[in-house]
């Protein structure tokens, strides 16, 4: 993420307007939050590299949802 855009992303997140990807894996059962992004198109462009990185860990399955939300820590949650 471009550090110069962080204040814009942070503001969008605080207002609940930021785009996030909620990525769930099974075996291990983990939920990852990837974001924040101001534009959905930017998130869609960046997400495949994140998913490829997760696939290298060989989970049983990966499912993701794109949504506008306000998120804070933790960005990784074990079920």
C-alpha positions in Angstrom: 0.0 0.0 0.0 1.2 3.5 -0.9 2.1 5.2 2.4 1.1 8.6 1.0 -2.5 7.4 0.7 -2.7 6.0 4.2 -4.5 9.1 5.6 -7.2 8.8 2.9 -7.6 5.1 3.6 -7.6 5.7 7.3 -10.4 8.3 7.0 -12.4 6.1 4.7 -12.1 3.2 7.2 -13.1 5.5 10.1 -16.2 6.5 8.2 -17.1 2.9 7.2 -16.5 3.6 3.5 -13.3 1.6 3.0 -13.3 -1.6 0.9 -12.1 -4.8 2.6 -11.8 -8.4 1.6 -12.9 -10.9 4.2 -11.0 -14.1 3.3 -11.9 -17.3 5.1 -9.8 -20.5 5.0 -10.6 -24.0 6.3 -8.0 -26.3 7.7 -6.7 -24.1 9.2 -9.9 -22.2 10.1 -8.8 -18.6 9.9 -10.4 -15.3 8.8 -8.1 -12.7 7.2 -9.1 -9.1 6.6 -7.3 -7.5 3.6 -7.5 -3.7 3.3 -8.5 -0.9 3.6 -8.9 0.4 0.1 -10.7 3.5 -1.1 -11.7 2.0 -4.4 -13.1 -1.5 -5.0 -11.2 -1.7 -8.3 -7.9 -1.3 -6.4 -8.8 -4.0 -4.0 -9.8 -6.3 -6.8 -6.4 -5.7 -8.5 -4.4 -6.3 -5.3 -6.4 -9.3 -3.9 -5.0 -12.1 -6.2 -1.5 -11.7 -4.9 -2.8 -12.0 -1.3 -4.9 -15.1 -2.2 -1.8 -16.7 -4.0 0.2 -16.2 -0.8 -2.5 -17.9 1.2 -2.7 -20.8 -1.3 1.0 -21.4 -0.7 0.1 -22.4 2.8 -2.2 -25.1 1.4 -5.5 -24.6 3.3 -8.3 -27.0 2.5 -10.4 -24.1 1.0 -10.4 -20.3 0.5 -13.5 -18.2 0.2 -13.6 -14.4 0.0 -16.1 -11.6 0.1 -15.6 -7.9 -0.8 -17.4 -5.4 1.4 -17.4 -1.9 2.7 -16.8 -1.8 6.4 -14.9 -0.2 9.3 -12.2 -2.6 10.5 -9.6 -2.5 13.2 -7.3 -5.0 14.7 -7.1 -7.9 14.7 -6.8 -8.5 10.9 -6.3 -12.2 11.4 -8.8 -14.2 13.5 -8.6 -17.9 14.3 -11.8 -19.8 14.7 
